[in-house]
Amino acid sequence: MTLKNNFSDFGQTFQEKLGWLILLDRPFSEQIEEVLEFDFFELKHLRIFAKLIFEHRVKYKVHPSIETIIMLIKTELKEEDELIVEKLNDFMKRMHDEEIIEAEFIKENSLDFCKKQSLKAAMVKSIDLLQNSKFPEVKAVIDQALKLGSDTNFGHDFTKDFEERYLPKFRNPTSTGWKAINKITGGGLGKKELSVVIASSGGGKSWCLCQHGVAALKEGKTVVHYTFELADSVIGRRYDSMISKIPLNELVASKDYVKEKVSEVSGNLIIKEYASNQADVNTLRNHLSRLNNRREKPVDLIIVDYADLLKPIRQFEQRRTELGAVYQALRDMAKEFDCPVATASQSNRNGAKESIITMEAIAEAYEKCFVADFVYTVSRTIEDRQLNQGKFFIAKNRNGPDGQVFQAKIDLSRGDIKVYEKMDWDVASKSADKKQKENLHRLTQQYMEKLQDKGE
């Protein structure tokens, strides 16, 4: 197979994203500079773009910012063809707000191509040396070619990488399903983040995870829901209930309506059931890899229901250490698949009695929440359960405020969970009180009528 001398086989989109990465990623730019020839770019405006970046860094010993390149296009290219300048400006506008989700793929493949070109050039140069039996020189030429393009990233340089600290970071959050929670988390659960909901037994952990799933499905996203405690069909019916607003015990009678409402959801849901303590994080990772290989669209949200029931990848003397390792592995999995992972944990026995569950009520391992990005608890006292209500406590939030308490409506007969902001809760409470009084008055009237009918 003949090795081409440019990136033409990769296509224009690949080349444009590569050029943009060279500007945004200083360490990568320094790495590829050793092996990149401007002529590798098939398009002239990209050759000029890369040249502007490298020449500026050589001259001023600093990596240029986006603003600097925009200025250089205006000032340094006055003699250049107007069409080329127009293409450059269009390229800058299109790429400015685009998130390059396949950055690692582009960097790896472009480096591989450039290194092969460099090695090919070294081998051609070695032919004359071989003919003259200059074997040490041949070795030196080949060794040098193999070293070029090696990783030169020594870390974040505080001075040189100043601009990088102010580049927008695209979390592309997935909605939690609750506006009040989205508001304090910067839109919801971000890519590569781990979310944990903590509640007592029967407190609604799985329902809250389903709420995240429903919200993602309504956004047209792909959700994979792993269940270790409940059957996949049971989880499926919970989604049916939450989407259709039909109570669980009425689903069968309303099956046609439920099917219609489910078909209106644009996202895709995969529910995978494993026996409790039989699957570990590697089991999930392998399943996800196979799914992504078979599907055009990668997974957008991973739900693990719930992490405490996963088998540890390795054994430790203490259970809390094992659980801490499981949660760290889940966060690593979120990074690997570039999407949020939402899971749950059970509180200890005291959590069932608390009006607000704090992180001290986490069963077994406090450490498991150290690695999480977002931790919230759901508390429901006996009185709360009778009134279909409860409290959400924000225990940890890397993307906003924590320590906040939200009142919630929690009706698990139909998976109706609403988290209220204070003003909304005041309105909801007054409405509930009014309805309660009306029901009491109605029941009293009925009772009095029955007494009259009996002549008592």
C-alpha positions as CSV (number, residue, x, y, z in Angstrom):
1,M,0.0,0.0,0.0
2,T,1.4,3.4,-1.0
3,L,1.6,6.0,1.8
4,K,0.1,9.3,0.6
5,N,2.0,12.5,1.2
6,N,-0.8,14.5,2.7
7,F,-4.0,14.2,4.8
8,S,-6.3,13.9,1.8
9,D,-7.6,10.4,2.8
10,F,-8.7,11.8,6.2
11,G,-11.0,14.4,4.6
12,Q,-11.6,18.1,5.1
13,T,-13.4,17.9,8.4
14,F,-10.5,15.9,10.0
15,Q,-8.0,18.4,8.7
16,E,-9.9,21.4,10.0
17,K,-10.3,19.9,13.4
18,L,-6.6,19.0,13.5
19,G,-5.7,22.6,12.6
20,W,-8.0,23.9,15.4
21,L,-6.5,21.4,17.9
22,I,-3.0,22.7,17.0
23,L,-4.2,26.2,18.1
24,L,-6.1,25.1,21.2
25,D,-3.8,22.5,22.6
26,R,-0.2,23.9,23.1
27,P,1.4,20.6,24.3
28,F,0.0,18.7,21.3
29,S,1.1,21.6,19.0
30,E,4.6,21.3,20.3
31,Q,4.6,17.5,19.9
32,I,3.3,17.5,16.3
33,E,5.5,20.4,15.2
34,E,8.5,18.1,15.1
35,V,7.0,15.9,12.5
36,L,4.4,18.0,10.7
37,E,5.0,19.5,7.3
38,F,2.6,22.3,6.2
39,D,2.1,20.5,2.9
40,F,0.5,17.6,4.7
41,F,-2.6,19.8,4.8
42,E,-4.5,19.4,1.5
43,L,-6.1,22.8,1.8
44,K,-4.1,26.0,1.4
45,H,-6.0,28.0,4.1
46,L,-5.1,25.3,6.6
47,R,-1.4,25.4,5.6
48,I,-1.4,29.1,6.2
49,F,-3.3,28.7,9.5
50,A,-0.7,26.2,10.8
51,K,2.2,28.4,9.6
52,L,0.8,31.4,11.4
53,I,0.7,29.4,14.7
54,F,4.2,28.0,14.5
55,E,5.9,31.1,13.2
56,H,4.3,33.2,16.0
57,R,5.5,30.8,18.6
58,V,9.1,30.7,17.2
59,K,9.2,34.5,17.1
60,Y,7.6,35.4,20.4
61,K,8.3,32.2,22.5
62,V,4.6,32.0,23.4
63,H,1.7,30.0,22.0
64,P,-0.8,32.3,20.2
65,S,-4.4,32.7,21.4
66,I,-7.5,32.7,19.2
67,E,-7.6,36.5,19.4
68,T,-3.9,36.7,18.3
69,I,-4.6,34.5,15.2
70,I,-7.6,36.6,14.3
71,M,-5.4,39.7,14.4
72,L,-2.6,38.0,12.4
73,I,-5.1,37.1,9.7
74,K,-6.1,40.7,9.4
75,T,-2.5,42.2,9.5
76,E,-0.2,39.5,8.0
77,L,-2.2,38.3,5.1
78,K,-2.9,41.6,3.2
79,E,-1.0,40.3,0.2
80,E,-2.8,36.9,0.2
81,D,-5.6,36.0,-2.1
82,E,-8.9,37.4,-0.9
83,L,-10.6,34.0,-1.4
84,I,-8.1,32.3,0.9
85,V,-8.5,35.0,3.6
86,E,-12.3,34.6,3.3
87,K,-12.0,30.8,3.7
88,L,-9.7,31.3,6.8
89,N,-12.2,33.7,8.4
90,D,-15.1,31.3,7.7
91,F,-13.1,28.4,9.2
92,M,-12.4,30.5,12.4
93,K,-16.1,31.3,12.8
94,R,-17.3,27.8,12.3
95,M,-14.7,26.2,14.7
96,H,-14.9,28.9,17.4
97,D,-17.8,27.3,19.3
98,E,-17.4,23.7,18.2
99,E,-16.5,21.1,20.7
100,I,-14.2,18.4,19.2
101,I,-15.4,15.3,20.9
102,E,-13.1,13.0,18.9
103,A,-9.9,15.0,19.8
104,E,-7.9,12.0,20.9
105,F,-8.7,10.1,17.7
106,I,-7.6,13.1,15.6
107,K,-4.4,13.6,17.6
108,E,-3.4,10.0,17.6
109,N,-4.0,9.4,13.8
110,S,-2.4,12.7,12.7
111,L,0.7,12.0,14.8
112,D,0.8,8.4,13.5
113,F,0.7,9.7,9.9
114,C,3.3,12.4,10.4
115,K,5.7,9.9,12.2
116,K,5.4,7.5,9.3
117,Q,6.2,10.3,6.8
118,S,9.2,11.2,8.9
119,L,10.4,7.6,9.1
120,K,9.9,7.2,5.4
121,A,12.1,10.2,4.7
122,A,14.7,8.8,7.1
123,M,14.7,5.5,5.3
124,V,15.2,7.2,1.9
125,K,18.1,9.2,3.3
126,S,19.6,6.0,4.7
127,I,19.8,4.3,1.2
128,D,22.9,6.3,0.3
129,L,24.4,5.8,3.7
130,L,23.9,2.0,3.4
131,Q,25.5,1.9,0.0
132,N,28.6,3.6,1.5
133,S,28.5,1.2,4.5
134,K,27.9,4.1,7.0
135,F,26.0,1.9,9.4
136,P,26.4,4.1,12.6
137,E,25.0,7.0,10.6
138,V,22.1,4.9,9.4
139,K,21.2,4.0,13.0
140,A,21.5,7.6,14.1
141,V,19.1,8.8,11.3
142,I,16.5,6.1,12.0
143,D,16.8,6.6,15.8
144,Q,16.3,10.4,15.4
145,A,13.2,9.8,13.2
146,L,11.7,7.5,15.8
147,K,12.2,10.0,18.5
148,L,10.4,12.8,16.7
149,G,6.8,13.5,17.7
150,S,7.2,11.8,21.1
151,D,5.1,13.1,23.9
152,T,6.4,16.5,25.0
153,N,3.7,17.3,27.5
154,F,5.4,18.0,30.8
155,G,2.1,19.3,32.3
156,H,0.2,22.6,32.4
157,D,2.7,25.4,32.2
158,F,1.3,28.2,34.4
159,T,2.7,31.0,32.2
160,K,2.6,29.6,28.7
161,D,-0.8,28.0,29.2
162,F,-2.5,31.1,30.6
163,E,-5.0,31.3,27.7
164,E,-5.9,27.7,28.0
165,R,-7.2,28.3,31.5
166,Y,-9.8,30.6,30.0
167,L,-11.0,28.5,27.1
168,P,-14.6,27.4,27.4
169,K,-15.0,23.9,28.8
170,F,-17.8,22.0,27.2
171,R,-19.7,19.9,29.7
172,N,-22.7,19.3,27.4
173,P,-24.8,18.5,30.5
174,T,-27.6,16.0,30.5
175,S,-30.7,17.2,32.4
176,T,-31.4,15.7,35.8
177,G,-35.1,16.1,35.1
178,W,-35.6,18.8,37.7
179,K,-35.2,22.5,36.8
180,A,-34.2,23.5,40.3
181,I,-31.4,21.0,40.3
182,N,-30.3,21.8,36.8
183,K,-30.1,25.5,37.9
184,I,-27.4,24.8,40.5
185,T,-25.5,22.2,38.6
186,G,-24.9,24.3,35.4
187,G,-27.5,22.5,33.4
188,G,-27.4,19.0,34.8
189,L,-24.9,16.1,34.8
190,G,-21.8,16.9,32.8
191,K,-19.7,14.7,30.6
192,K,-17.2,12.5,32.5
193,E,-18.9,13.2,35.8
194,L,-20.2,10.9,38.5
195,S,-23.5,11.6,40.3
196,V,-24.7,9.8,43.4
197,V,-28.1,9.8,45.0
198,I,-28.3,8.6,48.6
199,A,-31.5,7.4,50.3
200,S,-32.7,4.9,52.8
201,S,-34.2,1.6,51.8
202,G,-37.4,2.3,49.8
203,G,-36.5,6.0,49.7
204,G,-36.8,6.3,46.0
205,K,-33.1,5.9,44.8
206,S,-34.0,3.8,41.7
207,W,-36.9,6.2,40.9
208,C,-34.5,9.2,40.9
209,L,-32.1,7.4,38.6
210,C,-35.1,6.6,36.3
211,Q,-35.9,10.3,36.4
212,H,-32.4,11.1,35.0
213,G,-33.0,8.5,32.3
214,V,-36.4,9.9,31.3
215,A,-35.0,13.4,31.1
216,A,-32.2,12.2,28.8
217,L,-34.6,10.3,26.6
218,K,-36.7,13.4,26.1
219,E,-33.5,15.2,25.0
220,G,-33.1,12.5,22.3
221,K,-30.2,10.9,24.0
222,T,-29.1,7.2,24.4
223,V,-29.3,5.8,27.9
224,V,-28.0,2.5,29.3
225,H,-29.6,1.5,32.6
226,Y,-27.9,-1.3,34.5
227,T,-30.0,-2.9,37.2
228,F,-28.7,-5.4,39.9
229,E,-31.7,-5.5,42.3
230,L,-34.8,-5.3,40.1
231,A,-35.7,-7.1,36.9
232,D,-35.2,-5.3,33.6
233,S,-39.0,-5.5,33.0
234,V,-39.7,-3.9,36.4
235,I,-37.3,-1.0,35.5
236,G,-39.0,-0.8,32.1
237,R,-42.4,-0.4,33.6
238,R,-41.1,2.4,35.9
239,Y,-40.0,4.3,32.8
240,D,-43.4,3.6,31.2
241,S,-45.1,5.0,34.3
242,M,-42.9,8.1,34.4
243,I,-43.3,8.9,30.7
244,S,-47.0,8.2,30.5
245,K,-48.0,9.6,34.0
246,I,-50.0,6.4,34.5
247,P,-49.7,4.7,37.9
248,L,-47.9,1.4,38.0
249,N,-51.0,-0.6,38.9
250,E,-52.9,0.9,35.9
251,L,-50.3,0.3,33.2
252,V,-51.8,-3.0,32.0
253,A,-55.3,-1.5,31.6
254,S,-53.8,1.6,29.8
255,K,-51.2,-0.4,27.7
256,D,-52.2,1.2,24.3
257,Y,-52.0,4.7,25.7
258,V,-48.7,4.0,27.4
259,K,-47.2,2.6,24.2
260,E,-48.3,5.7,22.3
261,K,-46.6,8.0,24.9
262,V,-43.4,5.9,24.9
263,S,-43.2,6.1,21.1
264,E,-43.2,9.9,21.3
265,V,-39.9,9.9,23.2
266,S,-37.0,10.5,20.7
267,G,-34.2,8.9,22.8
268,N,-33.2,5.3,23.1
269,L,-33.1,3.2,26.3
270,I,-31.2,-0.1,26.9
271,I,-31.9,-1.8,30.2
272,K,-29.4,-4.5,31.1
273,E,-29.9,-6.8,34.1
274,Y,-27.2,-8.5,36.1
275,A,-27.4,-10.5,39.3
276,S,-26.4,-8.7,42.5
277,N,-22.7,-8.9,43.2
278,Q,-22.1,-10.9,40.0
279,A,-20.9,-8.0,37.7
280,D,-18.0,-5.6,38.2
281,V,-17.1,-2.3,36.5
282,N,-15.2,-4.2,33.8
283,T,-18.3,-6.2,33.0
284,L,-20.1,-2.9,32.3
285,R,-17.2,-1.5,30.4
286,N,-17.1,-4.5,28.1
287,H,-20.9,-4.4,27.5
288,L,-20.7,-0.6,26.7
289,S,-17.8,-1.2,24.3
290,R,-19.8,-3.8,22.4
291,L,-22.8,-1.5,22.3
292,N,-20.9,1.4,21.0
293,N,-19.3,-0.8,18.3
294,R,-22.7,-1.9,17.0
295,R,-24.4,1.5,17.2
296,E,-23.9,4.6,15.2
297,K,-24.5,6.9,18.1
298,P,-22.5,6.4,21.3
299,V,-24.0,6.2,24.8
300,D,-25.0,9.6,26.4
301,L,-25.8,8.6,29.9
302,I,-24.9,5.5,32.0
303,I,-27.1,4.6,35.0
304,V,-25.8,2.1,37.5
305,D,-28.6,0.9,39.8
306,Y,-26.8,0.7,42.1
307,A,-23.1,0.8,42.7
308,D,-23.1,-0.8,46.1
309,L,-24.3,-4.0,44.4
310,L,-21.3,-4.2,42.0
311,K,-18.6,-6.8,42.6
312,P,-15.3,-5.2,43.4
313,I,-12.6,-5.6,40.7
314,R,-10.1,-6.6,43.4
315,Q,-10.5,-7.8,47.0
316,F,-9.6,-5.6,50.0
317,E,-9.6,-6.4,53.7
318,Q,-12.2,-3.8,54.5
319,R,-15.6,-3.4,52.7
320,R,-15.4,0.4,52.7
321,T,-12.1,0.3,50.8
322,E,-13.7,-2.0,48.2
323,L,-16.6,0.3,47.7
324,G,-14.3,3.3,47.4
325,A,-12.5,1.5,44.6
326,V,-15.8,0.7,42.9
327,Y,-16.8,4.3,42.8
328,Q,-13.4,5.4,41.6
329,A,-13.7,2.8,38.8
330,L,-17.2,4.2,37.9
331,R,-15.8,7.7,37.6
332,D,-12.9,6.4,35.4
333,M,-15.6,4.7,33.2
334,A,-17.4,8.1,32.9
335,K,-14.1,9.6,31.5
336,E,-13.5,6.6,29.2
337,F,-17.0,6.8,27.6
338,D,-17.1,10.6,27.8
339,C,-20.6,10.8,29.4
340,P,-22.1,11.1,32.8
341,V,-22.5,8.1,35.1
342,A,-25.4,8.3,37.6
343,T,-25.6,5.8,40.5
344,A,-27.1,5.4,44.0
345,S,-26.0,4.5,47.5
346,Q,-28.0,3.4,50.5
347,S,-27.9,5.3,53.7
348,N,-27.4,3.6,57.1
349,R,-30.3,2.8,59.4
350,N,-30.2,6.3,61.0
351,G,-30.9,7.7,57.5
352,A,-34.5,6.4,57.6
353,K,-35.2,8.5,60.7
354,E,-33.5,11.7,59.6
355,S,-35.6,14.6,58.3
356,I,-32.5,15.5,56.2
357,I,-29.9,12.8,55.2
358,T,-26.4,14.1,55.2
359,M,-23.2,12.4,54.0
360,E,-22.6,11.1,57.5
361,A,-25.5,8.7,57.0
362,I,-23.8,6.9,54.1
363,A,-23.6,3.2,54.8
364,E,-20.2,1.5,54.8
365,A,-18.0,4.0,53.0
366,Y,-17.8,7.8,53.3
367,E,-14.9,7.6,50.9
368,K,-17.1,6.6,48.0
369,C,-18.4,10.1,47.7
370,F,-15.0,11.8,47.6
371,V,-14.6,10.9,43.9
372,A,-18.2,11.9,43.0
373,D,-18.9,15.3,41.3
374,F,-22.5,15.6,42.4
375,V,-24.0,14.0,45.5
376,Y,-27.6,14.6,46.7
377,T,-29.7,12.8,49.3
378,V,-33.4,12.1,49.4
379,S,-35.0,11.9,52.8
380,R,-38.6,10.7,53.5
381,T,-39.8,10.4,57.1
382,I,-43.0,8.3,57.9
383,E,-45.0,11.5,57.7
384,D,-43.4,12.5,54.4
385,R,-44.3,9.1,52.9
386,Q,-47.9,9.5,54.0
387,L,-48.1,13.0,52.4
388,N,-46.1,11.9,49.2
389,Q,-43.3,14.4,49.9
390,G,-39.7,14.6,51.0
391,K,-36.5,16.6,51.0
392,F,-33.5,16.8,48.6
393,F,-30.2,17.8,50.2
394,I,-27.3,18.9,48.0
395,A,-24.4,17.3,49.8
396,K,-21.7,17.9,47.2
397,N,-21.7,19.9,43.9
398,R,-18.5,20.6,41.9
399,N,-20.3,22.9,39.5
400,G,-22.3,25.1,41.9
401,P,-23.5,25.7,45.5
402,D,-24.1,22.8,47.9
403,G,-25.6,22.5,51.4
404,Q,-29.1,23.5,50.0
405,V,-32.3,21.8,50.9
406,F,-35.2,21.5,48.4
407,Q,-38.7,20.4,49.2
408,A,-40.0,17.7,46.9
409,K,-43.2,15.9,45.8
410,I,-42.5,12.2,45.8
411,D,-45.3,9.9,44.6
412,L,-43.7,6.5,43.9
413,S,-47.0,5.0,42.8
414,R,-46.4,6.6,39.5
415,G,-42.8,7.9,39.8
416,D,-44.0,11.5,40.0
417,I,-41.0,13.3,41.6
418,K,-40.9,17.1,41.5
419,V,-38.2,19.2,43.1
420,Y,-39.5,22.7,44.1
421,E,-37.7,26.0,44.4
422,K,-38.9,27.8,47.6
423,M,-41.5,30.0,45.9
424,D,-43.0,27.0,43.9
425,W,-43.1,24.9,47.0
426,D,-45.1,27.5,49.0
427,V,-47.6,27.6,46.2
428,A,-47.7,23.7,46.0
429,S,-48.1,23.5,49.8
430,K,-51.0,25.9,49.9
431,S,-52.7,24.0,47.0
432,A,-52.1,20.7,48.9
433,D,-53.5,22.1,52.1
434,K,-56.6,23.4,50.3
435,K,-57.2,20.1,48.6
436,Q,-56.8,18.3,51.9
437,K,-59.4,20.5,53.5
438,E,-61.7,20.0,50.6
439,N,-61.3,16.2,50.8
440,L,-61.9,16.3,54.6
441,H,-65.0,18.4,54.1
442,R,-66.3,16.0,51.4
443,L,-65.8,12.9,53.5
444,T,-67.5,14.6,56.5
445,Q,-70.5,15.5,54.4
446,Q,-70.7,11.9,53.1
447,Y,-70.5,10.5,56.7
448,M,-73.2,12.9,57.9
449,E,-75.5,11.9,54.9
450,K,-75.1,8.2,55.8
451,L,-76.0,8.9,59.4
452,Q,-79.2,10.8,58.3
453,D,-80.1,7.9,55.9
454,K,-79.9,5.5,58.9
455,G,-82.0,7.9,61.0
456,E,-79.3,8.3,63.6
